[in-house]
């Protein structure tokens, strides 16, 4: 919440594979919860999370008696989060529905119940004072020390030498260097 008003911070979506499309609506909703929590995991661990959904049957997730298969794995994954499932009827949950549902011709000219806020413009005004103008990075090693470490490395050294010479190595030369060196060679920019 920002100034007492709910504001989206980020959106997440993904395409369901054919097997997931065959799931019942409840399992698809639970899959959406699991996928979103995994995607934003690094932000949500240790925080109190409110899962607002228009799918009322998700409230049973914590009270499921004997989960089996994929449900058991999903419930086990959800156990690492401190979450609460809160039901919100679909008519009050139009911000999420607008993202997940296709354009409806019948609703096109109907007035909006929630005022439009340009979140990008608002985000720019909020973060402008926090922006970083310059970052000074003090390396722990100097450029000369880094060059020497690269030359001494069994994977980087031979590849660096080949690039400096400007000649394409033979297959036998590439086979004589470690596998990591061959991977590095394959990642070099080509003209």
matplotlib code that plots the C-alpha trace (Angstrom):
import matplotlib.pyplot as plt

x = [0.0, 1.2, -0.5, -3.3, -4.0, -3.2, -0.7, 0.8, 4.5, 5.1, 3.2, 4.0, 2.6, 3.5, 2.1, 0.6, 1.8, -0.8, -0.9, -1.4, -4.2, -6.1, -6.1, -9.3, -9.7, -8.7, -5.4, -4.7, -5.3, -3.0, -0.4, -0.5, 0.1, 3.0, 4.6, 4.3, 5.7, 8.6, 9.2, 9.2, 10.7, 13.7, 11.4, 8.8, 10.8, 10.4, 7.7, 4.0, 2.3, -1.4, -2.6, -5.7, -7.7, -11.2, -11.1, -12.7, -11.7, -8.0, -8.7, -8.6, -4.9, -3.7, -6.4, -6.0, -6.0, -4.0, -2.5, -0.9, 1.2, 1.7, -0.7, 1.6, 4.7, 2.9, 1.7, 5.2, 6.7, 4.1, 5.1, 8.3, 6.2, 4.3, 1.1, -2.6, -5.2, -7.8, -10.8, -11.9, -14.9, -14.1, -16.1, -13.7, -10.6, -10.6, -6.9, -5.8, -8.7, -7.6, -4.3, -5.5, -8.7, -9.0, -10.7, -14.5, -16.6, -19.5, -17.6, -15.8, -17.9, -18.8, -17.4, -14.4, -15.0, -11.3, -9.6, -6.7, -3.3, -0.3, 2.0, 5.1, 4.8, 4.2, 7.1, 9.4, 8.4, 8.8, 12.2, 13.8, 15.1, 16.5, 18.3, 22.0, 24.0, 27.4, 28.9, 32.6, 33.8, 37.2, 38.5, 40.3, 42.9, 44.5, 44.2, 47.8, 47.1, 43.9, 45.8, 48.4, 45.7, 44.1, 47.4, 48.1, 44.6, 44.7, 41.3, 41.5, 45.2, 45.4, 42.2, 43.4, 46.7, 44.8, 42.6, 45.7, 47.4, 44.3, 44.6, 41.9, 43.2, 43.2, 40.9, 43.9, 44.9, 41.4, 41.4, 44.6, 43.0, 40.6, 36.8, 36.2, 38.6, 36.8, 33.5, 35.2, 36.4, 32.9, 31.6, 34.0, 32.5, 32.8, 32.8]
y = [0.0, 3.5, 6.3, 4.0, 2.9, -0.4, 0.0, -2.7, -3.0, -5.8, -8.2, -11.8, -14.2, -17.4, -19.7, -23.0, -26.1, -28.5, -30.7, -27.7, -26.4, -29.7, -29.0, -27.9, -24.2, -24.6, -26.3, -23.7, -20.9, -22.7, -23.2, -19.4, -18.8, -21.3, -19.9, -16.2, -17.0, -18.8, -15.9, -13.3, -15.7, -13.5, -10.6, -12.6, -14.9, -13.6, -11.2, -11.5, -12.2, -11.7, -13.8, -12.1, -14.2, -14.2, -18.0, -18.8, -22.5, -21.6, -20.9, -24.6, -24.8, -24.8, -27.2, -29.9, -33.3, -35.7, -34.1, -36.3, -35.9, -32.4, -30.9, -32.2, -30.7, -27.3, -27.2, -28.2, -25.3, -22.9, -23.9, -21.8, -18.6, -16.8, -16.2, -15.7, -16.4, -13.6, -13.9, -10.9, -11.2, -10.8, -7.6, -6.0, -7.6, -5.9, -4.9, -8.6, -9.6, -6.9, -8.6, -12.2, -11.9, -11.0, -7.8, -7.9, -6.2, -5.9, -4.0, -1.6, 1.5, 0.9, 3.4, 2.3, 1.9, 2.5, 5.7, 5.3, 6.1, 6.3, 4.1, 4.8, 8.5, 8.1, 5.7, 8.2, 10.9, 8.7, 7.2, 10.4, 11.5, 8.1, 7.7, 7.1, 9.6, 7.9, 4.8, 4.5, 1.0, 0.3, -3.0, -5.3, -6.1, -3.9, -4.3, -5.6, -8.2, -9.2, -9.6, -11.8, -13.9, -14.4, -15.3, -17.9, -19.5, -22.8, -22.1, -18.4, -18.1, -20.1, -18.6, -15.1, -15.9, -17.2, -14.1, -11.8, -13.6, -13.2, -16.6, -19.2, -22.3, -25.7, -28.4, -30.2, -27.0, -26.6, -30.3, -29.7, -27.1, -27.9, -28.1, -24.8, -23.1, -24.5, -23.1, -19.7, -19.9, -20.6, -17.5, -15.1, -12.3, -13.2, -10.9]
z = [0.0, -0.9, 1.0, 2.0, -1.6, -3.2, -6.0, -8.2, -7.9, -10.4, -12.5, -13.3, -15.8, -17.6, -20.2, -19.1, -20.8, -22.3, -19.2, -16.9, -19.1, -18.4, -14.6, -12.9, -12.2, -8.6, -9.4, -12.1, -9.5, -7.0, -9.7, -10.3, -6.6, -6.5, -9.7, -8.5, -5.0, -6.6, -9.0, -6.2, -3.6, -2.8, -1.9, 0.0, 2.3, 5.8, 5.0, 5.7, 2.4, 1.7, -1.2, -2.5, -4.9, -6.4, -6.2, -2.8, -2.8, -2.3, 1.4, 2.0, 1.1, 4.8, 6.0, 3.3, 5.1, 2.9, -0.1, -2.7, -5.8, -7.1, -4.5, -1.7, -3.4, -3.9, -0.3, 0.9, -1.2, 0.2, 3.8, 3.6, 3.2, 5.9, 4.0, 4.5, 1.8, 1.5, -0.7, -2.8, -5.1, -8.8, -9.1, -6.6, -8.1, -11.5, -11.4, -11.6, -13.9, -16.4, -16.7, -16.9, -19.0, -22.6, -23.9, -23.4, -26.1, -23.8, -21.1, -23.4, -22.8, -19.2, -16.6, -14.5, -10.7, -9.9, -11.0, -13.5, -12.1, -14.4, -12.3, -14.5, -14.0, -10.3, -10.0, -11.7, -9.2, -6.2, -7.2, -8.6, -5.2, -4.5, -7.8, -7.8, -9.9, -9.7, -8.2, -7.3, -7.3, -5.7, -7.1, -4.7, -7.4, -10.0, -13.7, -13.9, -11.3, -13.1, -16.4, -14.6, -13.1, -16.5, -18.1, -15.3, -15.5, -17.3, -19.0, -19.7, -20.5, -23.7, -25.1, -24.3, -26.1, -29.2, -29.3, -29.0, -31.8, -34.0, -35.6, -35.5, -33.7, -35.2, -34.0, -32.4, -30.6, -29.2, -28.1, -26.2, -23.9, -21.0, -21.7, -19.9, -22.2, -25.3, -23.8, -23.4, -27.0, -28.2, -26.4, -28.0, -30.2, -33.9, -36.8]

ax = plt.figure().add_subplot(projection="3d")
ax.plot(x, y, z, "-o")
ax.set_aspect("equal")
plt.show()
